[in-house]
Every structure is written in C-alpha cells, then in structure tokens.
C-alpha cells in the first residue's frame, strides 16, 4: 500500500452550504504534506472527516487503507492527531497526563518519551492549566508521537505560537520526521514554515481541490518575469498569471516555466528581461489572487 491517505469524492454539506466538494486526494506514504488554503477553504472540515470527527455527506476518506469512519481503537494505535484546539486534562500535571496516556498504548516508547521531554523542555511537575500555549502544544505533540504512529495529522499546529516557540516546535518536528519513517499531513496558514518542512503541497479553495503537487515540482515550474518593455500583444505565452503592466515595464508569473520557454523570452527580449524563482509564499499569493478573481 503506497498511499497513507486517500479520499474519494469526499463531500460535506452544512445545510445549503457545501464546505467540501468531491475531494479526491492521494497522499503517498512517507510524505510530509502541507494542506493549504485561505480561511473558509474547507481544510478543518476535511481534517475532521479524516479523523472521523465529522461524517461526510457523501464520499469516503481512507487512512492506511481503512475507512476513516470505521477506524477501530487498534487502528488509532498507528495514527496521531493534534488539533489547534486540542483539549487536554488541564487539571493534571504534565507528567501525570503522560503517564496516563502511556498506559493506553502497548507500543509506547519510554526512551523516545524521555528524549521528547528533554527536546521540548516540558515542565512535568506543573499543572497543564498553568502552562503556556506553546508548552501545551508541545505536550500534545509528545502524546501523539511517543507511541510512534505511522501517520501524524496536525490541524494548524503553529497557530497562536510565538516566533521562538514556533521555531522550536518546527525544528523538533523536522528533526523527528527526518529520523523516522513517518507520514505527516498538516494544515497551516504559516506558508513560510511549509517551505522548511513539506515535500508535497495540496491547495484547497472553497472546498475544491485546486492543486496537489510536490513542492519541488511546484517551485520548478513557477517563475516571476520582469520585462523592461511592454508585452507585445501578438506574442502569446501560455500559463501567465498576475500580469502587471506600466508604460515601460511588464511583470507576470509564469506557471509553466521550462528552459525552452525561458530561451524564447531571452531571445525575444534580450537583456530587457529578468527571470527569478519564487518562494512558496509568493506562489501561494499569486494562486490565491487568481482563485479570487475567477470567483468575481
């Protein structure tokens, strides 16, 4: 089985509003997959369907080849889930909750637990309700990692964290995933962080799948082009987004860059052209604007 997450025509309606529409995903095993989209795109609804917390109106989601709505307790021994609003027993001390959770998982790795506790510098003797948001988020991650799941699902894991804690959380997660054969599926609005962590990107817009591609392929085919000239109307070029033109300059995003396409541009415009690669943040903003203008 080469896929860890699959959805087939997955849809969810709330009355007349369709939050997710005919979503077909295929996430390979061993992938660190970023699930992106603007607010209201349907990301959290999708993740809740993957986690079995929301029932689809139609279609199906499968985790590790099994229907997400029919997962048994033993299936959850191989899946970790951390949400933005994770509810912890905040009247317990951190160490007490770790000990309690440890008993639920026969494959719990005590040494790994100790390593994570040190890495995350968790105050084990402090009651959870007296801990910071960052400490609580790192505790939730520890509780989902120490039993070494095959799949880790994270819903907005960086939300509300300050810059330092976010960096600690991200570097810890990145180090752990590099050392272990885990699959990670995470939603986030922190596009800059995605570039450090993900190797696959999925973009959702108004509940519909817009893009599913490896990060490397995505960045290989996008280029920002600056012409120190006006664009000739009789010279078409495919895959152009976000064109901006003044009296003497033209800039645009090329979504189907190839060495051949660049060669044509340089041959036509000589030294009057600059072509540069784009960050994921820039690519996402260009795509988001194109989706928004399409809906107008």
C-alpha positions as CSV (number, residue, x, y, z in Angstrom):
1,X,0.0,0.0,0.0
2,X,1.8,3.1,-1.3
3,X,-0.8,5.7,-0.1
4,X,-1.3,6.7,3.5
5,X,-4.3,9.0,2.9
6,X,-7.0,8.7,0.2
7,X,-10.3,10.4,-0.3
8,X,-12.8,9.6,-3.0
9,X,-15.4,12.2,-3.9
10,X,-15.4,13.3,-0.3
11,X,-18.0,16.0,0.3
12,X,-19.6,17.7,3.3
13,X,-22.6,20.0,3.4
14,X,-23.9,22.1,6.2
15,X,-27.5,22.8,5.1
16,X,-27.2,24.5,1.7
17,X,-23.5,25.4,2.2
18,X,-21.0,22.9,0.7
19,X,-17.9,23.0,2.8
20,X,-16.0,20.3,0.9
21,X,-16.9,19.2,-2.7
22,X,-15.9,15.9,-4.4
23,X,-12.4,15.9,-2.9
24,X,-10.1,13.3,-4.4
25,X,-6.7,13.1,-2.6
26,X,-3.9,10.7,-2.7
27,X,-1.0,11.2,-0.2
28,X,1.9,8.8,-0.6
29,X,3.5,7.1,2.4
30,X,6.5,8.9,3.9
31,X,5.2,12.2,2.7
32,X,5.3,15.5,4.7
33,X,2.2,17.0,3.1
34,X,1.1,20.6,3.7
35,X,-2.6,21.2,3.3
36,X,-3.1,24.9,2.4
37,X,-6.0,27.3,1.7
38,X,-7.5,30.6,2.7
39,X,-9.8,30.9,5.7
40,X,-13.0,29.0,5.0
41,X,-11.5,26.9,2.3
42,X,-12.6,23.7,4.0
43,X,-9.3,22.5,5.5
44,X,-10.5,21.9,9.0
45,X,-13.7,20.2,7.9
46,X,-11.6,17.9,5.7
47,X,-9.2,17.1,8.6
48,X,-12.1,16.4,10.9
49,X,-13.5,13.9,8.3
50,X,-10.1,12.3,8.1
51,X,-10.0,12.0,11.9
52,X,-13.5,10.5,12.0
53,X,-14.9,13.5,13.9
54,X,-17.2,14.7,11.2
55,X,-19.2,12.4,8.9
56,X,-19.1,13.0,5.2
57,X,-22.3,13.9,3.4
58,X,-21.0,11.6,0.6
59,X,-17.8,10.0,-0.5
60,X,-15.1,8.3,1.6
61,X,-11.8,9.0,3.3
62,X,-9.3,6.2,4.0
63,X,-6.4,6.2,6.4
64,X,-3.9,3.4,5.9
65,X,-6.4,1.8,3.6
66,X,-9.3,1.8,6.1
67,X,-12.5,3.8,6.1
68,X,-11.9,6.8,8.4
69,X,-15.4,6.5,9.8
70,X,-14.9,2.9,10.8
71,X,-11.4,3.0,12.5
72,X,-11.1,0.8,15.5
73,X,-9.1,1.5,18.7
74,X,-6.2,-0.6,17.4
75,X,-6.1,1.5,14.2
76,X,-5.6,4.6,16.3
77,X,-2.6,3.0,17.8
78,X,-0.9,3.8,14.4
79,X,-2.4,7.3,13.9
80,X,-1.6,10.5,15.8
81,X,-3.8,13.6,15.7
82,X,-3.1,17.1,17.1
83,X,-5.6,20.0,16.6
84,X,-5.4,23.7,17.1
85,X,-7.9,23.4,19.9
86,X,-6.6,20.2,21.5
87,X,-8.4,19.5,24.7
88,X,-6.1,18.2,27.5
89,X,-6.9,17.3,31.1
90,X,-5.7,20.6,32.3
91,X,-6.3,19.8,36.0
92,X,-3.5,17.2,35.7
93,X,0.2,17.8,35.8
94,X,2.1,17.3,32.5
95,X,3.9,14.2,33.9
96,X,0.6,12.7,35.1
97,X,-1.0,13.0,31.7
98,X,2.0,11.5,30.0
99,X,1.9,8.5,32.5
100,X,-1.9,8.2,32.0
101,X,-1.6,8.2,28.2
102,X,1.4,5.8,28.2
103,X,-0.9,3.0,29.5
104,X,-3.2,3.3,26.5
105,X,-0.5,2.3,24.0
106,X,1.3,-1.0,24.3
107,X,4.0,0.1,21.8
108,X,4.7,3.3,23.8
109,X,8.5,4.1,23.6
110,X,9.7,5.2,27.1
111,X,13.1,6.2,25.8
112,X,11.5,8.2,23.0
113,X,9.2,9.9,25.5
114,X,12.2,10.9,27.6
115,X,14.0,12.3,24.5
116,X,10.9,14.3,23.5
117,X,10.5,15.6,27.1
118,X,14.1,16.9,27.0
119,X,13.8,18.3,23.5
120,X,10.6,20.2,24.3
121,X,11.8,21.2,27.8
122,X,8.4,20.3,29.3
123,X,7.7,21.2,33.0
124,X,6.5,17.8,34.1
125,X,5.5,18.9,37.6
126,X,3.4,21.8,36.5
127,X,-0.4,21.6,36.1
128,X,-1.3,21.9,32.4
129,X,-3.7,24.8,33.1
130,X,-0.7,26.8,34.3
131,X,1.4,26.0,31.3
132,X,1.8,28.3,28.2
133,X,0.1,27.6,24.9
134,X,3.4,26.6,23.4
135,X,4.1,24.1,26.2
136,X,0.6,22.6,25.9
137,X,1.0,22.3,22.1
138,X,4.4,20.6,22.5
139,X,2.8,18.2,25.1
140,X,0.0,17.3,22.7
141,X,2.7,16.6,20.1
142,X,4.6,14.4,22.5
143,X,1.5,12.4,23.4
144,X,0.9,11.8,19.7
145,X,4.5,10.9,18.9
146,X,5.7,8.7,21.8
147,X,3.8,5.6,20.5
148,X,5.4,6.1,17.1
149,X,2.4,6.3,14.8
150,X,2.8,5.7,11.1
151,X,0.6,8.8,10.3
152,X,0.5,12.1,12.1
153,X,-2.3,14.6,11.3
154,X,-1.8,18.2,12.5
155,X,-4.5,20.9,12.3
156,X,-2.9,24.4,12.5
157,X,-0.1,23.2,14.7
158,X,1.7,26.6,14.7
159,X,-1.4,28.8,15.4
160,X,-1.0,31.1,18.3
161,X,2.6,30.2,19.0
162,X,5.2,33.0,19.3
163,X,8.1,33.1,16.9
164,X,10.6,31.3,19.3
165,X,8.3,28.5,20.3
166,X,7.2,28.1,16.7
167,X,10.8,27.7,15.6
168,X,11.4,25.1,18.4
169,X,8.3,23.2,17.5
170,X,9.1,23.2,13.8
171,X,12.8,22.2,14.2
172,X,11.8,19.4,16.6
173,X,9.2,18.1,14.3
174,X,11.5,18.3,11.3
175,X,14.3,16.5,13.1
176,X,11.9,13.8,14.2
177,X,10.4,13.2,10.8
178,X,13.9,13.0,9.2
179,X,14.9,10.3,11.7
180,X,11.7,8.3,11.4
181,X,9.6,6.9,8.6
182,X,6.5,8.9,9.4
183,X,3.9,10.4,7.2
184,X,2.7,13.9,8.3
185,X,-0.4,15.7,7.0
186,X,-0.7,19.2,8.3
187,X,-2.8,22.3,7.7
188,X,-1.3,25.7,8.4
189,X,-1.5,29.4,7.4
190,X,2.2,29.8,8.0
191,X,3.3,29.4,4.4
192,X,6.9,30.3,5.2
193,X,7.1,27.3,7.6
194,X,5.8,24.9,4.9
195,X,8.9,25.5,2.8
196,X,11.1,24.2,5.6
197,X,9.0,21.1,6.3
198,X,6.8,19.9,3.4
199,X,7.7,17.9,0.4
200,X,4.1,17.8,-1.0
201,X,1.6,20.7,-1.2
202,X,-2.2,20.5,-1.5
203,X,-4.3,23.6,-2.0
204,X,-8.0,23.8,-1.3
205,X,-10.2,26.7,-2.4
206,X,-13.9,26.9,-1.5
207,X,-13.9,23.2,-0.7
208,X,-12.5,22.1,-4.0
209,X,-9.1,20.7,-4.8
210,X,-7.0,23.2,-6.8
211,X,-3.5,21.8,-6.6
212,X,-1.7,18.6,-5.4
213,X,2.0,18.6,-6.3
214,X,5.4,18.0,-4.9
215,X,6.9,21.2,-3.5
216,X,10.0,20.7,-5.7
217,X,7.9,20.4,-8.9
218,X,5.8,23.4,-8.0
219,X,8.8,25.6,-7.5
220,X,10.5,24.3,-10.6
221,X,7.6,25.4,-12.9
222,X,6.9,28.9,-11.4
223,X,9.0,31.9,-12.3
224,X,8.5,35.6,-11.9
225,X,9.3,37.5,-15.0
226,X,10.2,41.2,-15.3
227,X,10.3,42.8,-18.7
228,X,11.7,46.3,-19.2
229,X,9.4,46.7,-22.1
230,X,5.7,46.4,-22.9
231,X,4.4,43.0,-23.7
232,X,3.7,42.6,-27.5
233,X,0.0,41.6,-27.9
234,X,0.9,39.3,-30.9
235,X,3.3,37.2,-28.9
236,X,1.3,34.7,-26.8
237,X,2.8,32.8,-23.8
238,X,0.9,30.1,-22.0
239,X,0.5,29.8,-18.2
240,X,0.7,33.5,-17.3
241,X,-0.8,34.8,-14.1
242,X,-0.8,38.1,-12.2
243,X,0.2,40.3,-15.1
244,X,1.2,43.9,-14.2
245,X,2.0,46.5,-16.9
246,X,3.1,50.1,-16.9
247,X,4.2,52.3,-19.8
248,X,7.7,50.8,-19.9
249,X,7.5,47.6,-17.8
250,X,5.7,44.3,-17.7
251,X,5.8,41.7,-15.0
252,X,4.0,38.4,-14.6
253,X,4.2,34.9,-13.1
254,X,4.9,32.1,-15.5
255,X,3.3,28.9,-14.3
256,X,4.7,26.6,-16.9
257,X,8.4,27.5,-16.9
258,X,10.8,25.4,-18.9
259,X,14.3,26.1,-20.2
260,X,12.7,26.4,-23.7
261,X,10.2,29.0,-22.5
262,X,13.0,31.0,-20.9
263,X,15.0,30.7,-24.0
264,X,12.2,32.1,-26.1
265,X,11.8,35.1,-23.7
266,X,15.5,35.9,-23.7
267,X,15.7,35.5,-27.5
268,X,12.8,37.9,-27.9
269,X,13.7,40.5,-25.3
270,X,17.5,40.0,-24.9
271,X,18.8,41.9,-21.9
272,X,15.5,43.5,-21.2
273,X,14.2,40.6,-19.2
274,X,14.8,39.3,-15.7
275,X,13.6,35.8,-14.6
276,X,13.8,34.6,-11.0
277,X,12.5,31.7,-8.9
278,X,9.7,32.2,-6.4
279,X,9.2,31.3,-2.8
280,X,6.1,29.2,-1.9
281,X,4.7,32.3,-0.1
282,X,4.8,34.2,-3.4
283,X,3.4,31.3,-5.4
284,X,0.5,30.8,-2.9
285,X,-0.4,34.5,-3.0
286,X,-0.4,34.5,-6.8
287,X,-2.6,31.5,-6.9
288,X,-4.9,32.8,-4.2
289,X,-5.4,36.0,-6.1
290,X,-6.2,34.1,-9.3
291,X,-8.8,32.0,-7.5
292,X,-10.4,35.1,-6.0
293,X,-10.5,36.9,-9.3
294,X,-12.0,33.8,-11.0
295,X,-14.9,33.9,-8.5
296,X,-15.8,37.5,-9.1
